[in-house]
C-alpha cells in the first residue's frame, strides 16, 4: 500500500504553494559613475566601479571597421 493523500488539495492551496515559482524582474539601479543600469551591490559591468572605486579594469572592445567608404 502506497502513500496516498487523504484529501484532494484545493486550488487555492495549490496556488499559494506555487506563488514562489515565477520569473522575477531583477532590481536594477543606475551606476553612480557611468549611469548604466546594473544590479545593486554588484560591480558595474560597463565601467568596473563599485562604491566609487575602480575594482575591475574593463578592456575596451574594438568594433568592426567601418565599410562606409567602399
Residue, then its C-alpha position, 0 to 999 in steps of 0.5 A: x500500500x502506497x502513500x496516498x493523500x487523504x484529501x484532494x488539495x484545493x486550488x487555492x492551496x495549490x496556488x499559494x504553494x506555487x506563488x514562489x515559482x515565477x520569473x522575477x524582474x531583477x532590481x536594477x539601479x543606475x551606476x553612480x559613475x557611468x549611469x548604466x543600469x546594473x544590479x545593486x551591490x554588484x560591480x558595474x559591468x560597463x565601467x568596473x566601479x563599485x562604491x566609487x572605486x575602480x575594482x575591475x579594469x574593463x578592456x575596451x572592445x574594438x568594433x568592426x571597421x567601418x565599410x562606409x567608404x567602399 
